[in-house]
């Protein structure tokens, strides 16, 4: 049991078949792990019944559930940023609302809470079609090359952050690049991370948009734009790095303090890999 408050942010876009199940599972699981908690559901311009379901859930448990609505759709990153700003907890967690992660697996992250700035899940076995695995692998490689971030699964939607660290950041990425921006800025301010293997479940209902060609192209543009911004990013004076001195976790905890990589041959190769992946999917 963690002595602190958790704010769970659930971004949701057209998740009418999933969101109520996810919220109810979270209401059951969170009290087992945190002394207090809140659930913030961010409806990101859904066109189905998600907004009505979210409002009903919030009205039934207003002390525990908050509803935020975006009109029109602003993107995954914007949804998370709205949730972070509204959160009151000592720790902030986000989890995708498509039921490919389960609140019951929170117990995998909880033992490490407070021992690093970020407790980052990585999917031990990704339950997605192969083409989504290929997109993720290519993107992870490009992020490693461009930003010098070495994570097993940067876009895993199952992470816990120290609120003070996350709220100190001015996040600007509206889409899928939000994870990269968070980790790039945490790296520059000397944050620490523990990676933990988590379960990933097949999507049973609803539709995925991550492999949409427009989404891929937008992500590529955002990646290059973020890289350009991060080259000149400086940590605000009031932000101090928070490390960990737990020797028992020394092999699991990674400090982020590294110089920002410059454009080189590996960067060009990474960008080329992304372009070839896009061409391959466009043919399909």
Wavefront OBJ file of the C-alpha trace (Angstrom):
o trace
v 0.000 0.000 0.000
v 1.496 3.313 -1.127
v 1.215 6.174 1.349
v 0.143 8.810 -1.131
v -2.485 9.753 -3.685
v -2.572 8.418 -7.222
v -4.207 10.252 -10.102
v -5.052 7.791 -12.883
v -5.526 9.484 -16.262
v -7.522 7.564 -18.861
v -7.455 9.110 -22.355
v -10.432 7.860 -24.360
v -11.412 8.248 -27.997
v -14.415 6.268 -29.225
v -14.145 3.711 -26.413
v -17.850 3.235 -25.636
v -17.391 -0.540 -25.409
v -14.389 -0.319 -23.087
v -14.348 2.763 -20.885
v -16.925 1.704 -18.278
v -15.240 -1.663 -17.817
v -11.838 -0.012 -17.381
v -13.153 2.532 -14.857
v -14.957 -0.131 -12.812
v -11.854 -2.326 -12.754
v -9.794 0.666 -11.630
v -12.281 1.465 -8.851
v -11.816 -2.076 -7.597
v -8.027 -2.245 -7.880
v -6.750 1.198 -6.886
v -7.823 1.021 -3.195
v -5.704 -2.107 -2.825
v -2.564 -0.224 -3.772
v -2.945 3.451 -2.784
v -4.365 5.105 0.317
v -6.215 7.600 -1.854
v -6.828 8.036 -5.548
v -8.788 9.770 -8.269
v -9.675 8.740 -11.809
v -9.608 11.370 -14.544
v -11.215 10.328 -17.830
v -10.371 12.574 -20.778
v -12.851 12.126 -23.612
v -10.894 13.364 -26.600
v -13.703 14.389 -28.942
v -15.306 10.956 -29.187
v -18.037 10.524 -31.805
v -19.742 7.557 -30.153
v -21.379 7.242 -26.719
v -18.123 7.655 -24.772
v -18.936 11.221 -23.562
v -22.315 10.191 -22.147
v -20.857 7.128 -20.423
v -18.035 9.158 -18.910
v -20.445 11.802 -17.589
v -22.663 9.130 -16.045
v -19.703 7.501 -14.300
v -18.483 10.850 -12.958
v -21.961 11.781 -11.713
v -22.240 8.475 -9.858
v -18.874 8.857 -8.050
v -17.973 12.572 -8.144
v -15.565 12.226 -5.226
v -13.439 9.753 -7.215
v -14.080 10.337 -10.923
v -13.558 13.481 -12.988
v -14.660 13.920 -16.589
v -12.864 16.167 -19.081
v -14.136 16.674 -22.626
v -12.271 17.920 -25.670
v -14.211 19.383 -28.578
v -13.034 18.707 -31.192
v -10.510 15.869 -30.983
v -7.079 17.241 -30.006
v -4.920 14.120 -29.949
v -3.500 11.616 -27.472
v -0.847 13.966 -26.121
v -3.298 16.798 -25.590
v -5.637 14.424 -23.735
v -2.867 13.343 -21.382
v -1.735 16.920 -20.819
v -5.283 17.962 -19.834
v -5.384 15.066 -17.392
v -2.014 15.950 -15.878
v -3.076 19.570 -15.332
v -6.284 18.519 -13.572
v -4.597 15.885 -11.386
v -4.178 16.379 -7.636
v -2.196 13.265 -6.776
v 1.334 12.770 -5.497
v 1.778 10.296 -8.335
v 0.368 10.460 -11.840
v -0.378 7.391 -13.906
v -1.782 7.036 -17.371
v -3.238 3.926 -18.914
v -4.800 3.381 -22.314
v -8.565 2.843 -22.205
v -8.785 0.067 -24.799
v -8.436 -2.785 -22.246
v -5.071 -3.884 -23.634
v -3.772 -3.073 -20.167
v -5.572 -4.038 -16.970
v -5.739 -2.122 -13.683
v -5.081 -5.423 -11.890
v -1.509 -5.298 -13.216
v -0.883 -2.119 -11.243
v 0.545 -4.452 -8.600
v 3.539 -4.987 -10.906
v 4.520 -1.301 -10.708
v 3.544 -0.477 -7.126
v 6.614 -2.054 -5.410
v 8.816 0.514 -7.187
v 6.710 3.634 -6.614
v 8.760 6.349 -4.910
v 12.071 4.713 -5.833
v 12.435 6.521 -9.159
v 10.852 9.453 -10.957
v 9.295 7.218 -13.596
v 8.096 3.629 -13.297
v 7.764 2.648 -16.949
v 6.016 -0.488 -18.040
v 7.186 -2.342 -21.100
v 5.078 -4.921 -22.898
v 6.622 -8.333 -22.268
v 4.652 -9.743 -25.196
v 2.851 -7.338 -27.475
v -0.600 -8.635 -28.441
v -0.989 -6.700 -31.664
v -0.775 -7.600 -35.362
v 2.760 -7.898 -36.690
v 2.555 -4.652 -38.650
v 1.886 -2.721 -35.420
v 4.854 -4.433 -33.807
v 7.000 -3.391 -36.783
v 5.812 0.221 -36.565
v 6.580 0.282 -32.837
v 10.010 -1.278 -33.280
v 10.937 1.173 -36.047
v 9.736 4.143 -34.029
v 11.588 2.984 -30.911
v 14.773 2.754 -32.970
v 14.325 6.249 -34.411
v 13.698 7.694 -30.936
v 16.844 6.026 -29.623
v 18.900 7.512 -32.444
v 17.373 11.003 -32.453
v 16.964 11.571 -28.717
v 19.408 9.172 -27.090
v 16.589 7.576 -25.086
v 17.196 3.902 -24.394
v 13.929 2.273 -23.353
v 12.509 -1.118 -24.207
v 9.072 0.256 -25.073
v 8.796 4.032 -25.040
v 5.133 4.143 -26.082
v 3.838 1.630 -23.554
v 0.656 3.170 -22.116
v 1.177 1.958 -18.546
v 3.417 4.245 -16.469
v 3.580 6.012 -13.103
v 5.346 9.350 -12.557
v 6.220 11.487 -9.570
v 3.793 14.369 -9.925
v 6.346 17.062 -9.100
v 8.582 15.981 -11.965
v 5.837 15.669 -14.555
v 4.059 18.880 -13.600
v 7.325 20.799 -13.899
v 7.332 20.156 -17.654
v 5.662 22.313 -20.265
v 4.416 19.623 -22.641
v 3.603 20.662 -26.197
v 3.178 17.457 -28.229
v -0.508 17.029 -29.156
v -0.213 13.480 -30.467
v 1.642 10.229 -29.958
v 4.983 12.001 -29.398
v 3.944 12.916 -25.846
v 5.810 9.900 -24.444
v 8.989 10.841 -26.268
v 8.727 14.455 -25.099
v 8.237 13.411 -21.475
v 11.223 11.074 -21.513
v 13.436 13.509 -23.436
v 12.762 16.304 -20.941
v 13.111 13.973 -17.954
v 16.441 12.866 -19.366
v 17.643 16.458 -19.649
v 16.707 17.254 -16.053
v 18.455 14.163 -14.709
v 15.435 12.081 -13.792
v 15.531 8.384 -12.965
v 13.559 5.442 -14.287
v 12.763 1.855 -13.462
v 11.471 -0.357 -16.274
v 9.044 -3.130 -15.355
v 7.632 -5.835 -17.610
v 3.823 -5.740 -17.841
v 1.144 -7.758 -19.560
v -0.456 -6.677 -22.815
v -3.804 -8.102 -23.848
v -5.514 -8.447 -27.245
v -7.930 -5.701 -28.170
v -11.389 -7.274 -28.052
v -13.563 -4.420 -29.335
v -13.077 -1.024 -30.931
v -10.654 0.184 -33.563
v -6.993 1.130 -33.416
v -5.816 4.273 -35.182
v -2.061 4.048 -34.637
v -1.399 2.326 -37.975
v -3.444 4.823 -39.992
v -1.193 6.352 -42.629
v -2.225 9.884 -41.631
v -1.342 9.110 -38.019
v 2.053 7.721 -39.069
v 2.863 10.749 -41.225
v 1.805 13.135 -38.468
v 3.968 11.233 -35.981
v 6.960 11.503 -38.310
v 6.479 15.261 -38.660
v 6.035 15.670 -34.917
v 9.164 13.597 -34.273
v 11.353 15.860 -36.372
v 9.742 18.991 -34.917
v 10.289 17.749 -31.363
v 13.897 16.871 -32.176
v 14.415 20.427 -33.381
v 12.891 21.892 -30.197
v 14.814 19.582 -27.892
v 18.151 20.622 -29.396
v 17.678 24.000 -27.715
v 15.743 22.894 -24.644
v 17.090 24.047 -21.283
v 15.840 22.829 -17.937
v 13.991 25.567 -15.981
v 16.016 26.898 -13.044
v 13.353 25.863 -10.525
v 13.449 22.235 -11.650
v 15.857 20.073 -9.675
v 16.800 16.524 -10.500
v 15.505 13.844 -8.179
v 17.623 10.712 -8.161
v 17.536 7.476 -6.308
v 20.144 6.077 -3.906
v 18.644 2.632 -3.513
v 21.614 0.344 -4.063
v 19.412 -2.738 -4.313
v 17.809 -1.268 -7.422
v 20.987 0.061 -8.969
v 20.794 -2.334 -11.894
v 17.184 -1.418 -12.619
v 17.287 2.334 -12.110
v 18.624 4.433 -14.968
v 19.598 8.054 -14.507
v 18.689 10.164 -17.541
v 21.484 12.749 -17.358
v 22.983 12.544 -20.858
v 23.904 15.110 -23.511
v 21.453 15.554 -26.356
v 22.702 13.656 -29.437
v 23.740 15.580 -32.524
v 22.668 14.743 -36.067
v 24.943 12.055 -37.462
v 24.936 9.051 -39.776
v 22.929 6.962 -37.329
v 20.276 9.669 -37.211
v 20.010 9.695 -40.991
v 19.736 5.899 -41.050
v 16.994 6.023 -38.440
v 15.034 8.575 -40.457
v 15.513 6.439 -43.557
v 14.174 3.395 -41.717
v 11.063 5.355 -40.806
v 10.574 6.465 -44.412
v 10.962 2.898 -45.725
v 8.463 1.618 -43.170
v 5.979 4.268 -44.307
v 6.455 3.262 -47.970
v 5.970 -0.403 -47.081
v 2.695 0.253 -45.287
v 1.479 2.541 -48.049
v 1.862 -0.305 -50.549
v -0.087 -2.678 -48.290
l 1 2 3 4 5 6 7 8 9 10 11 12 13 14 15 16 17 18 19 20 21 22 23 24 25 26 27 28 29 30 31 32 33 34 35 36 37 38 39 40 41 42 43 44 45 46 47 48 49 50 51 52 53 54 55 56 57 58 59 60 61 62 63 64 65 66 67 68 69 70 71 72 73 74 75 76 77 78 79 80 81 82 83 84 85 86 87 88 89 90 91 92 93 94 95 96 97 98 99 100 101 102 103 104 105 106 107 108 109 110 111 112 113 114 115 116 117 118 119 120 121 122 123 124 125 126 127 128 129 130 131 132 133 134 135 136 137 138 139 140 141 142 143 144 145 146 147 148 149 150 151 152 153 154 155 156 157 158 159 160 161 162 163 164 165 166 167 168 169 170 171 172 173 174 175 176 177 178 179 180 181 182 183 184 185 186 187 188 189 190 191 192 193 194 195 196 197 198 199 200 201 202 203 204 205 206 207 208 209 210 211 212 213 214 215 216 217 218 219 220 221 222 223 224 225 226 227 228 229 230 231 232 233 234 235 236 237 238 239 240 241 242 243 244 245 246 247 248 249 250 251 252 253 254 255 256 257 258 259 260 261 262 263 264 265 266 267 268 269 270 271 272 273 274 275 276 277 278 279 280 281 282 283 284
